[in-house]
């Protein structure tokens, strides 16, 4: 006969800030990221984006191959709360992508989505930010949590384009 005791500690969500991205499949932690893309206002809708990569650096570099899904958000919602029974952020269901964390670095492509925004003239001085949702892939363990700090000096959005 064997016995086992499992101790589960809950994540204190009250300690989360706007500068921290936390993702966990088991507890449903997702993050909404607002990216300023006002630099794209200078471009014509005929410009070609060669690449656009969002680079984030994690605080736990032992989670290599942790897979993260990026989904553009269809419309903005009230973000004064960060706890929801159901996900109120509706995915665009187009231009989503995923990427693995390698050595604590997430390098996820936003090229297709930003090119779509540029071609469709969806970026204006009134609408110069995009919202994306980052979630844990279904292939990740239910127990692994990954954390990114947006204040990390190595985190940035890099866009290379041809005008």
N, C-alpha and C positions, 0 to 999 in steps of 0.2 A: 504494500500500500504506500502510495506517495501523496504528499501534501504540498501545497504551493500557496504562497501568500503573494499577492500582487499589490503594490502600493502605487497609486496613481495620484500625481499632483496636478492640479489644474493651473493653467496659465493665468496670471493676473492681468486681465485685459485693461484694467484701469491704469496700468503703467505704460501703456502704449502711447506713442506720440505721433504727430503728423510726419515726423522724419523717419519713422521706422516702418518697414514693410515686413509683415510676418505672414507666412503661408504654412498651412497644415491641412492635410486632407481629412484626417479623422475628426478634428474639431470644426472644420469648415472655415478656417481663417483664410480670408482673401484680402486683397488690397486694391484700392482704387488709386491710380496714379494720374495726376494732372500734369501734362507736359506743355510748356509754352512753346509754340511753333511760330512765333511772330517773325522769325528770320525768313520763313517761307513767303512772307508777304512781298518781299523784294523780287520774287521770281515770277516769271510769266507761267501760264498754265501749259506752256510747251516745254518747259524745263524738264530735264530728265534727272531723276534721283538715282545716282549710281549705287549708293548704299546709305542706309540710315539705321544705326545700331544704338540701342539703349544698353549701356553698360552699368551694371550694379555689382557691388562687392559685398559679399556676405560676411557675417560675423562667425559663421561656423563653416570652416573650409573642409570639414570631414564629410560633408554631404555631397561628394562628387557624384555626378550622374543624376542628381535630383532634377526632375523634369518640371518645367514651369510653362504654363499656357498663358499667352497674351491674347486678350479679346478686346477690340475696340468697343466702346459703349455707345449705344444709340442716342441716348438723351441723358441730360444731367438730372440729378435728384438731390434732395436735401441731404447734405452730408454732415449735419450737426450731430447726428447719432452715428455710432459705429457698431451697434448691435441690432441685428434684424432677425426675425423668425424665418423670413424668406428673402432671397436675393432680389432687391428692388432694381438692380442695375441691369437693364436689358442689353444683351450683346447685339452687336451689329450683324453677327453671323457671317461676316465676310472679312477677309484679310486677317484672320487670326493666325497665330503662329506659335510654335513652342521651341524651347531650347533647354539644353542641359546646363547645370552649373558645373563648371570645371575649375578646380583649385580655388573655390570660393568666388568665382566670377561668373555672372550671368551676362551673356552677350546675345541679346534678342533683336531680331530684325524687325524694323517698322517700315521698311522700304515700300512694300506694296500698299500699305495703308496710307502713308504720307503721299505717295504718288497719286493715289486715287483722290485724296483731298485736293491736291494741286490741280489735277486735270478737271475736276468737277467744280472748281472755283468755290470750294467750301470754306476756305480760309479768308477771313476779312479782318479788318481792324476791330470789329465787334466780337468776332469769333476766332481768336488767335490761340486757342488752347485746345488740346485734345485729351480726352479721358480714356484710359485703358484700364482693364481689370486684369490683375495677375492672380492666377489660381494654381494650386498644386495639381499635377497630372494624376489621373487615375492609376498610373503605374507606380506611384510613390507609396511608401509605407504609410499606414495610418498614424504611426507614432512619431514620424520625423517632422520637425518644424524647422523651417529655414527663415533667417532673419537678415534683412538688408538695411543698412543705415544710409539714408539719402544724403546725409552730411559728410559721408566719406568723400574725400577730395578726388578719388579715382572714379567716382560715379558721374556719368554724363551721357548726353545724347549727342552723337556724332552724325552729321549729315554731309555727304559729299554729292554734289550735283553738277550738271552741265547746263549752262544757260543757252 
